[in-house]
Amino acid sequence: MTTAALSHGRAETATRRHDAVPKVRGEFAYANDLRAAGMLWGHTVRSPHAHARVVSIDTSEAARMPGVHAVLTHDDVPGRKTYGLDFPDQPVLASDRVRYFGEAVAIVAAEEPEQARRAAEAVRVEYEVLQPIVDPERATESEPLHPPGTTARHGFREDPRPNVVRAMVVTRGDIEAPADVTVSGVYEVGQQDQAFLGPESGLALPDGEGGVDIHVATQWTHVDRDQVAPCLALEPEQVRVHLAGVGGAFGGREDLSMQIHAALLALRTGRPVKMAYNRQESFVGHIHRHPARIWAEHRATKAGQLVSVRMRILLDGGAYASSSEAVLSNACSFAIGPYAVENVEIDGLVVYTNNPPCGAMRGFGAVQTCFAAEAQMDRLAAGLGIDPVELRLLNALEPGGRLATGQVITGSLPTREVIRRAAALPIPEPEELPRDVLRLPGGAGNTTRGEGVRRGVGFAVGFKNLCYSEGFDDYCTARVRLSADGAAEVYCASAEVGQGVHDVILGVARRELGTDDVELVTGSTADVGSAGSTSASRMTWMAAGAVQLACRDALEEQERAGGGEVDVERVYRHPRTFPLDPETGQTTGERSHVAFAVAAMRVVVEVDVELGLTRVVWIGTAQDVGNALNPVAVEGQIEGGTAQGLGLALMEEIQTRDGAILNPNFTDYLMPTFLDMPPVVSDLVEEPEPDAPYGVKGVGEPPTVVSTAAIVSALRDATGRELARVPVRPDDVVGL
């Protein structure tokens, strides 16, 4: 059931998700449910070393095994041997060396999954093990992992050191301007996994004419195609990528996983090939959140006005570039938080290492620096004797103010309103002791009566850009077919990854066309132009704009034609952005980021300081959401994003030794469960974004950006400890 109305120039939709019932019933078709007649199973041979030369690969034994139809190595890649999201630095299959634990070396196809697995085990690879680079601090002093200039790009700052993916500076004003109070600190963020529930999987089907159809869970069908086709030595139109059911993404499906491998096997064997990773393989089959080390110095007047902020940011990009350059840009651009500061010096660096590759993850870059910046604001408040909320209000960045990059805020950014409304949310009263053990920190793992429980209240503010930035040609395509009887089909290649964008598309189309008789055709590269990636909190804005434009033009064309069937495809672009100056980090045009969203969060925690156990009791948040097309869906996004921030604050971290992942499973990689999540009270601050269709803003990333910082702020209040690293471990809070 769907209703749509126009209120104050916006579309309001109250939509029952079209995929809700089948997902609840277990009937929804995910990528791993795909089948085809005559289907073979693919499997990947992966490196057991983080860094090694490949001396030889012997596939003869594997090729002779029962049921095996193909065993392929780098020699069998017909086209370009490398691919990559931003830079083609990653081999389709390793040739001369492997650069991370789990890198793909060979692939096999067999009649049954077990036959494929056994054949993969029979591939003999001789390695010469090399010393891995695992400390990002030493990467620029080590032997290069890639040829010089691998990630060189016009507009990038030159840095001749080895293993530099990107170096950045953002500098403005006089960093030595006099101030009364100075606080500094060093902060670390561990490596977090997207931990989506549906591991990588997909199905490749040869078309009998030299081309291939790939059905896969992805975030960007068209950029997948554009990476796959050159490696297969095919034209783009010969490779058709279709969105399969996605079981979570959060940035981890922006890069390729099995797409090229399955297609190679399918074209070699002439049969459909399915590849499905198990959980352990998934941990090495996609990128992760960048670990970070951040040094920060904040200086202010006695009255609390920020005078200057200086930061050094080091990100570990792992073995391949992925989207590291964009992650670093975000980390530097939003390093100081949503505060007005005239004097800024940000020095950012992301490097290659032999650790697992890193790339986009929800809130990319802004999560790491928000944790450091908000810890600094709490330190500054303590040093000044000013209430932390009042300090933030005093320095809040709002329209008319300037970012660290020099860009003047011209859209909506109700920072003070968001802070006030979050701070005004009433917190729950403390529960009396003794109480049921399940209501204590650690739950059933608590062995006391709560004698060591201390309560803390924390606060944090964070913000992030929406859509793509720095001059990127960010666009979305939609196609609308209107029949003579008024029925409509809408095509859009936007990836539905659980966030509800397909319901947004349907709601906009029904509102614009004035009918409920609208069918959404899941987009593929064969049916419609690119929608861009489901990332960067962009898809609601971009898809709504494209569908609105296509619907209006389709109606006009049908009216001009006097009725009948029309088929219209339109491309929507947001206002133009401009690159940052490579030497100063200042915008070279009117704007480098199209728009922003801010969130504030108040958190209550309990900490058993004798046992090192924690419990998040309650979370209240106010978030700048533009206009909420579906408030229930917005609140769901806030709760989900908060859960991921809670995981990073308290438990989620990929553990490595010499580059090898030690906990590639959901037993040892800890994630929040239903019992770990507290009540989340959301106050939606609706102030329309003037440049966006219907005034919308993306809402998925801001809660993740701010929640880690807010939770750790509350832990500091409870324990009195510095807690400068996440996730916070039990040992960090015991022994007071």
C-alpha atoms as one frame of an Amber mdcrd trajectory, in Angstrom:
protein
   0.000   0.000   0.000   1.354   3.401  -0.966   0.165   6.930  -0.450   1.801
  10.016  -1.878   1.154  13.709  -1.467   2.852  17.011  -2.145   3.514  19.097
   0.933   5.603  22.275   0.890   7.109  21.262  -2.422   8.093  17.774  -1.382
   6.931  14.228  -1.975   5.841  12.431   1.155   5.522   8.670   0.873   4.245
   6.194   3.403   5.248   2.938   1.798   5.082  -0.667   2.831   8.401  -1.989
   1.581   7.859  -4.129  -1.465  10.531  -6.580  -0.269   9.498  -6.710   3.397
   7.145  -9.695   3.305   9.380 -12.026   1.244  12.401 -11.149   3.397  10.526
 -11.843   6.627   9.191 -15.115   5.253  12.577 -16.208   3.919  11.277 -16.135
   0.354  13.412 -13.266  -0.954  15.875 -14.358  -3.657  19.406 -13.331  -2.674
  22.393 -13.713  -4.987  23.310 -16.988  -3.300  19.920 -18.415  -4.301  20.672
 -18.137  -8.022  20.643 -21.318 -10.108  20.908 -22.164 -13.817  20.620 -25.361
 -15.815  23.991 -27.022 -16.371  25.613 -24.765 -13.809  29.218 -25.317 -12.709
  30.686 -24.169  -9.400  33.694 -21.911  -9.163  36.266 -21.762  -6.403  39.290
 -19.557  -5.765  42.852 -20.511  -4.875  44.080 -17.906  -2.403  47.459 -16.977
  -1.029  48.325 -18.138   2.507  50.909 -15.335   2.713  50.595 -11.578   3.037
  53.637 -10.943   0.859  55.433 -13.404  -1.383  56.815 -13.935  -4.854  54.951
 -16.450  -6.954  57.674 -18.805  -8.182  55.461 -21.291 -10.028  51.875 -22.500
 -10.364  51.167 -26.133 -11.259  47.550 -26.829 -12.242  48.046 -30.234 -13.848
  46.824 -32.374 -10.945  43.767 -30.186 -10.381  42.847 -30.254 -14.071  42.789
 -34.086 -14.076  40.428 -34.402 -11.123  36.879 -35.734 -11.629  34.284 -33.122
 -12.549  36.812 -30.342 -13.179  36.204 -28.321 -16.344  38.700 -25.454 -16.014
  41.670 -24.331 -13.958  42.769 -20.791 -14.821  45.717 -18.577 -13.830  46.902
 -15.107 -14.830  48.072 -16.527 -18.175  44.432 -17.249 -19.046  43.199 -13.669
 -18.624  42.545 -12.621 -22.243  42.498  -8.859 -21.773  43.865  -6.335 -19.297
  45.482  -8.124 -16.395  44.516  -5.594 -13.713  41.424  -3.791 -12.465  40.485
  -1.374  -9.707  37.722   0.932  -8.522  39.745   4.144  -8.889  43.117   2.846
 -10.141  43.752  -0.436 -12.003  46.388  -1.669  -9.563  44.916  -5.065  -8.591
  45.665  -8.182 -10.671  42.745 -10.313 -11.811  44.871 -13.265 -10.691  48.269
 -12.823  -9.061  51.227 -13.289 -11.383  54.652 -12.352 -10.045  53.721 -11.712
  -6.415  50.928 -11.679  -3.857  50.442  -8.577  -1.738  47.905  -9.636   0.876
  46.671 -12.682   2.744  43.899 -14.292   0.711  44.762 -12.763  -2.657  43.355
 -14.725  -5.618  45.986 -16.781  -7.462  43.932 -19.261  -9.523  40.315 -20.238
 -10.129  38.653 -23.558 -10.903  35.253 -24.695 -12.167  33.751 -28.098 -11.485
  30.431 -29.933 -11.523  29.949 -29.802  -7.748  31.095 -27.364  -5.057  33.149
 -30.006  -3.251  34.880 -31.003  -6.472  35.785 -27.387  -7.089  37.096 -26.988
  -3.547  39.221 -30.134  -3.753  40.596 -29.101  -7.123  41.564 -25.709  -5.709
  43.452 -27.494  -2.929  45.300 -29.519  -5.568  46.711 -26.436  -7.333  50.391
 -26.303  -6.381  51.766 -22.811  -5.870  55.396 -22.303  -4.926  56.014 -19.072
  -3.022  59.113 -17.200  -1.938  57.914 -15.558   1.249  58.841 -11.890   1.636
  58.842  -9.648   4.685  55.410  -7.979   4.818  54.921  -4.275   5.422  52.389
  -4.212   8.254  53.144  -0.935  10.066  51.768   2.033   8.083  54.182   4.326
   9.927  57.067   2.552   8.167  55.454   2.109   4.754  57.105   5.167   3.204
  60.517   3.886   4.322  60.031   0.407   2.857  60.441  -1.165  -0.564  57.623
  -0.158  -2.927  54.725  -2.592  -3.303  53.631  -0.975  -6.581  55.453   0.878
  -9.364  55.947   4.615  -8.832  53.040   6.733  -9.982  50.451   3.961  -9.724
  47.956   6.358  -8.142  49.186   9.594  -9.705  46.329  11.782 -10.891  45.898
  15.348 -12.063  45.106  17.490  -9.046  46.867  15.180  -6.589  49.704  16.504
  -4.490  53.042  15.045  -5.559  54.779  12.845  -3.014  57.880  10.928  -4.170
  57.965   8.526  -1.223  57.235   4.848  -1.889  53.871   3.295  -1.020  51.951
   6.568  -0.949  48.421   6.151  -2.286  47.573   9.796  -1.678  48.966  12.658
   0.379  46.841  15.700   1.206  47.036  18.996   3.020  44.251  21.334   4.025
  45.625  24.623   5.258  44.006  27.992   5.879  44.744  31.025   8.048  47.504
  31.384  10.644  47.996  28.130  12.513  50.195  29.941  15.060  47.509  32.487
  15.977  47.610  33.173  19.751  45.285  31.168  21.992  44.777  30.671  25.720
  44.264  26.908  26.019  45.770  24.014  24.058  44.835  20.342  24.186  46.332
  17.521  22.149  45.988  13.786  21.816  46.763  10.729  19.723  43.870   8.523
  18.627  43.585   5.173  16.913  40.747   3.429  15.097  40.857  -0.308  14.465
  39.983  -2.104  11.244  36.256  -2.750  10.998  34.521  -5.149   8.633  31.227
  -4.382   6.890  30.071  -7.785   8.162  27.110  -8.032   5.823  25.111 -11.196
   6.365  25.099 -12.332   2.727  28.619 -13.342   1.604  29.742 -12.521  -1.920
  28.026 -14.622  -4.566  26.882 -14.463  -8.145  26.244 -16.294 -11.385  27.852
 -15.776 -14.798  26.102 -17.057 -17.935  27.770 -17.113 -21.365  25.436 -15.874
 -24.088  26.791 -18.162 -26.831  27.976 -15.178 -28.874  31.131 -14.375 -26.921
  29.447 -12.190 -24.305  28.371 -12.839 -20.746  25.617 -11.954 -18.286  26.661
 -11.517 -14.661  24.072 -11.596 -11.890  25.670 -10.345  -8.695  25.057  -8.585
  -5.398  26.777  -5.258  -5.985  26.551  -1.543  -5.295  27.283  -0.265  -8.805
  26.421  -2.419 -11.816  27.874  -0.113 -14.446  31.295   0.388 -12.879  31.468
  -3.390 -12.393  30.888  -3.770 -16.131  33.485  -1.140 -16.958  36.116  -3.001
 -14.927  35.166  -6.498 -16.097  34.899  -5.933 -19.865  38.530  -4.873 -20.531
  39.833  -7.861 -18.567  37.723 -10.202 -20.701  38.810  -8.388 -23.889  35.153
  -7.611 -24.613  33.233  -4.484 -25.518  31.128  -3.014 -22.683  27.852  -3.994
 -24.361  29.005  -7.635 -24.410  29.100  -7.684 -20.609  25.717  -7.248 -18.963
  25.661  -6.892 -15.188  22.347  -7.482 -13.418  21.611  -6.669  -9.793  20.872
  -9.783  -7.757  19.425  -9.774  -4.245  21.810  -8.027  -1.877  22.261  -9.198
   1.701  23.846  -6.000   3.038  26.667  -3.888   1.606  27.855  -0.805   3.603
  30.606  -0.099   1.034  31.968  -3.636   0.942  30.392  -4.406  -2.452  31.698
  -1.356  -4.302  34.811  -3.273  -5.354  34.747  -6.401  -7.496  34.794  -9.811
  -5.849  33.831 -12.804  -7.999  32.578 -10.940 -11.073  35.607 -11.335 -13.351
  36.468 -14.795 -12.054  33.026 -16.275 -12.664  32.852 -14.652 -16.094  36.277
 -16.028 -17.061  35.225 -19.536 -16.083  31.869 -19.256 -17.830  33.425 -18.083
 -21.084  36.122 -20.764 -20.934  33.709 -23.632 -20.233  30.717 -22.365 -22.191
  28.497 -23.085 -19.175  26.968 -21.011 -16.367  29.282 -20.705 -13.383  28.245
 -19.839  -9.854  30.660 -18.615  -7.190  29.666 -18.236  -3.548  32.118 -17.337
  -0.798  31.899 -18.842   2.641  32.259 -16.552   5.643  35.997 -17.010   6.001
  36.528 -16.262   2.321  34.277 -13.216   2.557  36.648 -11.655   5.080  39.427
 -11.661   2.470  37.077 -11.179  -0.489  36.181  -7.540   0.179  37.742  -4.364
   1.512  37.378  -3.042   5.080  37.330   0.241   7.002  40.730   1.939   7.111
  42.570   1.693  10.426  43.689   5.173  11.436  46.225   6.952  13.625  45.444
  10.610  14.243  47.359  13.279  16.140  45.297  16.357  16.964  45.865  19.734
  18.592  43.013  22.146  19.376  43.600  25.699  20.618  40.958  28.084  21.935
  40.352  31.314  23.801  39.354  31.344  27.475  35.772  31.949  26.373  35.826
  28.714  24.373  36.146  30.063  20.824  38.220  27.740  18.668  41.315  29.505
  17.373  43.091  26.742  15.466  43.043  23.022  14.771  46.029  21.003  13.635
  45.811  17.303  12.703  47.984  14.586  11.220  45.998  11.677   9.771  47.515
   8.347   8.741  45.308   5.726   7.087  46.378   2.157   6.309  45.079   1.432
   2.802  46.299  -2.157   2.672  47.553  -3.843  -0.474  45.482  -2.049  -3.154
  44.102   1.439  -3.624  40.346   0.780  -3.921  38.719   4.096  -2.912  41.442
   5.117  -0.459  41.976   8.456  -2.158  38.340   9.449  -1.545  38.421   8.160
   2.020  41.473  10.289   2.794  39.846  13.308   1.184  36.796  12.938   3.394
  38.922  12.361   6.474  40.831  15.600   5.825  37.881  17.680   4.631  35.756
  16.903   7.712  38.549  16.432  10.228  37.593  19.350  12.478  33.902  18.465
  12.599  30.963  20.855  12.056  32.744  23.776  13.700  33.790  27.211  12.472
  37.581  27.512  12.693  39.560  30.080  10.735  43.036  28.589  11.239  43.493
  25.001  10.105  46.351  22.685   9.199  45.456  19.122   8.242  48.138  16.750
   6.971  46.739  13.486   5.601  48.389  10.361   4.234  47.102   6.964   3.106
  49.645   4.272   2.318  50.005   0.846   0.785  50.869  -2.028   3.156  50.535
  -5.818   3.065  47.540  -5.664   5.368  44.041  -6.476   4.058  42.891  -3.945
   1.428  40.692  -1.123   2.693  38.149   1.071   0.962  34.680   2.468   1.446
  32.690   1.692   4.561  29.678   3.595   5.868  30.786   7.126   6.776  34.183
   6.557   5.131  36.915   8.810   6.470  34.550  10.950   8.528  34.087   8.179
  11.121  37.774   8.068  11.971  38.273  11.806  12.282  34.993  12.400  14.122
  36.200  10.065  16.866  39.399  12.100  17.279  37.838  15.545  16.863  35.015
  14.939  19.349  37.429  13.523  21.925  39.378  16.745  21.511  36.265  18.850
  22.047  35.578  16.999  25.297  39.177  17.572  26.387  38.906  21.234  25.533
  35.638  21.577  27.446  37.267  20.005  30.500  40.306  22.248  30.203  38.149
  25.351  29.941  35.587  24.304  32.538  32.805  24.745  29.939  29.852  22.431
  29.458  30.649  20.189  26.413  27.314  20.953  24.759  27.755  24.717  25.231
  31.255  24.534  23.751  29.850  22.860  20.657  27.036  25.389  20.341  29.515
  28.247  20.622  31.586  26.955  17.700  28.847  25.426  15.534  29.234  25.722
  11.764  26.084  26.882   9.993  25.083  28.358   6.597  27.337  31.283   5.740
  30.258  29.709   7.585  33.326  28.246   5.933  34.623  24.705   5.921  38.284
  23.942   6.486  38.491  23.723   2.675  37.306  27.322   2.313  33.902  26.387
   0.939  31.073  28.590   2.161  28.000  26.663   3.340  25.097  27.732   1.140
  22.620  24.894   1.661  20.958  23.688   4.836  23.085  22.745   7.848  21.097
  23.277  11.080  23.984  22.387  13.400  22.829  24.369  16.436  19.255  23.108
  16.164  20.506  19.530  15.930  22.744  19.990  18.985  19.988  21.620  21.055
  17.407  18.979  20.219  19.747  16.094  20.942  20.813  17.659  24.250  17.169
  18.221  25.209  16.177  14.565  24.883  15.405  13.280  28.400  17.696  10.482
  29.560  16.367   7.524  31.577  16.725   7.410  35.353  19.402   5.068  36.746
  18.210   1.552  37.541  18.535   0.514  41.138  20.990  -2.133  42.348  20.926
  -5.035  42.805  19.085  -5.981  39.636  18.634  -8.879  37.233  22.046  -9.879
  35.876  20.810  -9.427  32.303  20.413  -5.736  33.092  24.051  -5.410  34.156
  27.059  -4.673  31.917  28.062  -7.948  30.297  24.667  -9.547  30.915  25.001
 -13.226  31.789  28.772 -12.800  31.765  28.638 -10.507  34.802  29.736 -12.247
  38.006  28.993  -9.439  40.479  25.905  -7.732  41.803  26.888  -4.518  40.104
  29.071  -3.130  42.881  31.557  -1.826  40.305  28.991  -0.301  37.933  29.480
   3.346  37.062  27.172   5.405  34.895  28.329   7.873  32.252  26.689  10.307
  29.848  28.379  11.356  26.619  27.707  13.699  23.734  29.100  14.085  20.231
  28.382  15.853  16.950  29.451  14.767  13.492  28.812  15.618   9.872  29.614
  14.381   6.421  29.177  15.260   2.771  26.363  13.898   0.614  26.956  12.595
  -2.921  30.291  12.643  -4.727  32.700  15.533  -4.540  35.825  17.202  -5.934
  34.546  17.575  -9.500  33.433  13.965  -9.932  30.811  13.660 -12.683  28.091
  12.447 -10.343  24.894  11.523 -12.174  21.961   9.120 -12.115  19.905   7.797
 -15.026  16.239   6.806 -15.016  14.020   5.495 -17.778  10.231   5.673 -17.850
   7.917   3.824 -20.231   4.311   5.008 -20.303   1.677   2.887 -21.998  -1.402
   4.278 -23.704  -3.611   3.120 -20.815  -1.571   5.022 -18.203   0.461   2.142
 -16.775   4.157   2.832 -16.260   7.453   1.006 -16.031  10.399   2.681 -14.316
  13.973   1.547 -14.925  16.817   2.597 -12.651  20.088   0.781 -11.987  20.252
   2.016  -8.390  21.347  -0.839  -6.145  18.817  -1.754  -3.474  21.041  -2.941
  -0.639  18.406  -2.910   2.093  18.080   0.858   2.515  14.765   1.154   0.675
  15.730   3.157  -2.413  13.409   1.114  -4.613  10.494   2.237  -2.463  11.670
   5.836  -2.842  11.702   5.392  -6.618   8.204   3.918  -6.649   6.893   6.661
  -4.361   8.356   9.436  -6.516   7.100   7.865  -9.753   3.578   7.385  -8.418
   3.481  10.928  -7.122   4.814  12.447 -10.369   2.709  10.290 -12.695  -0.438
  10.496 -10.590  -1.045   6.743 -10.614  -0.311   3.694  -8.489  -0.008   1.546
 -11.621   3.788   1.718 -11.642   6.195  -1.203 -11.938   9.873  -0.903 -11.049
  12.102  -2.938 -13.360  15.309  -3.772 -11.525  17.974  -2.070 -13.557  20.812
  -3.787 -15.340  23.493  -2.384 -17.610  21.478  -3.680 -20.579  18.312  -1.673
 -19.847  19.293   1.759 -18.577  22.280   4.041 -18.042  24.300   4.225 -14.866
  22.732   5.272 -11.580  26.075   5.596  -9.874  26.961   3.760  -6.706  24.750
   3.153  -3.725  27.190   4.928  -1.444  28.090   8.352  -0.063  24.495   8.916
   1.130  23.656   9.848  -2.461  21.132   7.402  -3.824  17.876   8.837  -2.415
  18.825  12.299  -3.691  20.108  11.135  -7.085  17.469   8.506  -7.858  14.643
  10.817  -6.795  16.035  13.522  -9.076  16.427  11.190 -12.051  13.005   9.572
 -11.683  11.314  12.945 -11.169  12.967  14.322 -14.318  12.152  11.255 -16.435
   8.535  11.124 -15.253   7.870  14.791 -15.986   9.475  14.594 -19.418   7.589
  11.375 -20.236   4.270  13.037 -19.417   5.164  16.068 -21.521   6.194  13.897
 -24.454   3.019  11.828 -24.225   0.925  14.996 -24.104   2.704  16.426 -27.156
   2.120  13.167 -29.017  -1.546  13.151 -28.103  -1.263   9.902 -26.158   0.182
   6.516 -26.983   3.287   4.818 -25.639   6.426   6.783 -24.825   9.857   5.673
 -23.638  12.047   8.348 -22.059  15.501   8.099 -20.473  16.909  11.071 -18.591
  20.101  11.873 -16.696  20.081  13.923 -13.486  23.130  15.717 -12.092  23.473
  17.616  -8.847  25.146  21.059  -8.804  28.708  20.997 -10.067  31.585  20.516
  -7.658  35.240  21.477  -8.090  38.573  19.900  -7.139  40.595  20.909  -4.111
  43.860  22.704  -4.685  46.573  20.058  -4.214  48.898  22.439  -2.362  46.409
  24.068   0.021  43.339  21.830   0.092  41.171  24.871  -0.634  38.297  24.615
  -3.064  39.070  25.786  -6.587  35.467  26.778  -7.316  32.207  27.599  -5.617
  32.081  24.238  -3.876  33.944  20.949  -3.649  31.139  19.174  -1.797  27.524
  19.472  -2.902  25.807  19.305   0.500  26.149  18.069   4.081  24.228  16.409
   6.886  24.875  16.768  10.613  23.902  14.566  13.542  24.250  14.870  17.312
  23.988  12.032  19.777  23.572  11.733  23.544  24.469   8.389  25.099  24.057
   6.794  28.526  26.340   3.881  29.419  27.123   1.712  32.402  30.603   0.316
  32.970  31.565  -2.366  35.449  35.056  -1.072  36.151  35.976  -4.198  38.118
  35.216  -6.566  35.245  35.784  -4.297  32.248  32.250  -4.892  30.979  30.102
  -2.237  29.332  26.425  -1.702  28.627  24.979   1.024  26.429  21.777   1.907
  28.261  20.177   4.472  25.975  20.901   6.546  22.870  19.139   9.735  21.861
  19.930  11.414  18.571  18.851  14.385  16.517  19.708  14.301  12.836  19.476
  16.731   9.968  17.476  14.757   7.371  16.356  17.398   4.869  12.804  16.251
   4.168  12.022  12.722   5.290  10.161  10.988   2.463   9.481   8.035   4.738
  10.137   8.810   8.428   9.915   5.154   9.465  12.584   4.205   6.941  14.748
   7.134   8.080  14.537   5.984  11.692  15.489   2.475  10.575  18.586   3.823
   8.848  19.524   5.760  11.977  19.181   2.655  14.154  21.227   0.543  11.732
  23.973   3.129  11.409  24.089   3.519  15.177  24.513  -0.232  15.615  27.597
  -0.215  13.377  29.057   2.704  15.312  28.406   0.851  18.567  30.226  -2.159
  17.150  33.284  -0.071  16.302  33.219   1.567  19.730  33.054  -1.622  21.773
  33.871  -4.848  19.922  34.391  -4.912  16.155  37.970  -5.252  14.925  39.753
  -7.430  12.399  42.779  -8.881  14.164  45.895  -9.495  12.059  49.355 -10.937
  12.577  51.952 -10.301   9.874  49.077  -9.319   7.609  47.077 -12.524   8.094
  43.517 -12.227   9.435  43.162 -14.159  12.689  39.397 -13.870  13.238  37.645
 -14.347   9.852  34.352 -15.583  11.289  31.409 -14.351  13.312  32.528 -16.332
  16.348  35.762 -14.395  16.816  34.853 -11.196  14.988  32.400  -9.781  17.506
  29.370  -7.758  16.414  26.470  -6.214  18.326  23.447  -8.436  18.716  19.890
  -7.534  19.603  20.858  -7.744  23.288  23.692  -5.221  22.832  21.518  -2.548
  21.234  19.808  -0.057  23.560  16.642   1.905  22.824  17.386   4.566  20.189
  15.268   7.719  20.303  15.433   9.661  17.024  14.449  13.304  16.593  14.304
  14.138  12.880  15.298  17.722  12.149  13.671  18.559   8.813  15.151  21.523
   7.012  14.924  21.100   3.221  18.119  21.048   1.173  17.473  23.739  -1.487
  19.422  22.025  -4.282  17.955  18.552  -3.771  14.757  17.107  -5.257  11.972
  17.459  -2.675  14.605  18.853  -0.273  15.861  15.349   0.610  19.135  14.348
   2.211  20.796  10.977   2.545  20.545   9.639   6.084  22.480   6.372   6.282
  25.983   7.567   7.172  25.701  10.396   9.782  24.592   8.064  12.623  27.644
   5.860  12.053  29.896   8.913  11.890  28.791  10.214  15.287  27.803   7.154
  17.341  31.291   5.767  17.994  32.470   9.137  19.294  29.370   9.609  21.463
  29.548   6.155  23.038  33.225   6.519  23.916  32.510   9.977  25.308  30.063
   8.343  27.711  32.617   5.659  28.604  35.147   8.367  29.479  32.560  10.059
  31.673  31.934   6.787  33.498  35.568   5.762  33.944  37.652   8.932  33.905
  39.984   7.211  31.470  41.444   8.649  28.275  40.140   5.884  25.980  41.916
   7.115  22.860  41.493   3.928  20.846  38.511   2.029  19.469  37.235  -0.522
  19.928  37.533  -0.040  23.686  38.695  -3.291  25.266  37.815  -4.551  28.773
  41.429  -3.972  29.853  41.060  -0.303  28.934  38.456   0.362  31.630  39.435
  -1.897  34.560  41.761  -1.269  37.458  40.651   2.186  38.542
